[in-house]
Amino acid sequence: MGRGDADAGPMMQMLLHEGAIRDIRDIVEQLSEDSAKAVEQFYHQLDAAAEFVVRHPEVGHPSGRFRRWNFKKFPYHLLYEVFSGSGELWIMVVRHDRRRPSYGMKRRPPDPWLL
């Protein structure tokens, strides 16, 4: 356990919105046209970003009703929403930094009654 982890509190459950899953597939498809190494690096950055925001959900800066967390070495970012009452963190959007800012902003987590 790292020094900062002691203050992080209980870890939230991370969930991926179906739109974020499509985003990831599209990004991987584009990257795979250039390099398998790029795909591997993208997945590494995605995992690192997701793990960090799950441990520290307050770190992302506000972006509409979501929070935004930038990848360290790729021009991509996550948009996520925190539901403290249920202990859930939903990754709603994964997009390129130059993608239209409104892309994915209307996404909502699924209704729990429909699951």
C-alpha positions in Angstrom: 0.0 0.0 0.0 1.4 3.4 -1.0 1.6 6.2 1.4 -1.3 8.1 -0.2 -3.5 5.0 -0.3 -4.1 5.1 3.5 -6.2 8.3 3.1 -8.2 7.2 0.0 -11.0 5.4 1.9 -12.9 2.4 0.6 -12.4 1.7 -3.1 -15.3 2.3 -5.3 -16.7 -0.2 -7.7 -15.7 0.7 -11.3 -18.3 0.2 -14.1 -18.0 0.8 -17.8 -20.9 2.4 -19.7 -21.7 0.5 -22.9 -20.8 3.7 -24.8 -17.3 3.7 -23.2 -16.8 0.1 -24.2 -17.6 1.1 -27.8 -15.3 4.1 -27.5 -12.4 1.8 -26.4 -13.1 -0.7 -29.2 -13.1 2.2 -31.8 -9.8 3.6 -30.4 -8.2 0.2 -30.4 -9.3 -0.4 -34.0 -7.8 2.8 -35.1 -4.5 2.3 -33.2 -4.2 -1.3 -34.4 -3.9 0.0 -38.0 -0.7 1.7 -36.9 0.9 -0.5 -34.4 0.3 -3.4 -32.0 2.6 -1.6 -29.6 0.4 1.4 -29.6 -2.6 -0.7 -28.7 -0.6 -2.3 -25.8 0.4 1.2 -24.6 -3.1 2.5 -24.8 -4.5 -0.4 -22.7 -1.7 0.2 -20.2 -2.7 3.9 -20.0 -6.4 3.1 -19.8 -5.8 0.6 -16.9 -3.6 3.1 -15.0 -6.1 6.0 -15.4 -9.1 3.8 -14.4 -7.2 2.4 -11.4 -6.2 5.9 -10.2 -9.6 7.4 -10.4 -11.2 4.5 -8.6 -8.8 5.0 -5.8 -9.0 8.8 -5.9 -12.4 9.7 -7.4 -12.2 13.3 -6.4 -9.1 14.0 -8.5 -10.7 14.5 -11.9 -11.6 18.1 -12.8 -15.2 18.9 -13.4 -16.5 18.6 -17.0 -20.2 19.1 -17.0 -21.7 16.6 -14.6 -18.7 14.3 -15.1 -15.1 14.4 -14.0 -12.2 14.3 -16.4 -8.9 12.5 -16.0 -6.3 12.7 -18.8 -4.0 9.8 -19.8 -0.4 10.5 -19.1 1.2 9.5 -22.4 -1.7 9.5 -24.9 -4.0 12.3 -26.1 -7.0 10.6 -24.5 -9.1 11.1 -21.4 -11.8 9.4 -19.3 -15.0 11.1 -18.3 -16.5 9.5 -15.2 -19.3 10.0 -12.8 -19.2 9.1 -9.1 -22.2 7.8 -7.1 -21.0 7.9 -3.5 -24.2 6.5 -2.1 -23.8 3.2 -4.0 -20.0 3.3 -4.0 -20.0 3.2 -7.9 -17.8 5.0 -10.3 -19.0 4.9 -13.9 -16.6 5.5 -16.7 -18.9 7.1 -19.2 -16.7 8.2 -22.1 -13.2 7.5 -23.4 -12.3 10.0 -26.0 -9.4 11.7 -27.9 -8.5 15.1 -26.5 -9.4 16.8 -29.8 -12.8 15.1 -30.1 -15.8 17.3 -30.1 -16.3 18.3 -26.4 -20.0 17.4 -26.4 -19.3 13.8 -27.5 -20.8 11.4 -24.9 -22.0 14.1 -22.6 -25.6 12.9 -22.7 -24.8 9.4 -21.6 -26.4 8.2 -18.4 -25.7 5.0 -16.4 -28.3 2.3 -16.9 -31.4 2.3 -14.7 -30.6 -0.3 -11.9 -34.2 -1.6 -12.2 -33.5 -2.6 -15.8 -30.4 -4.6 -15.0 
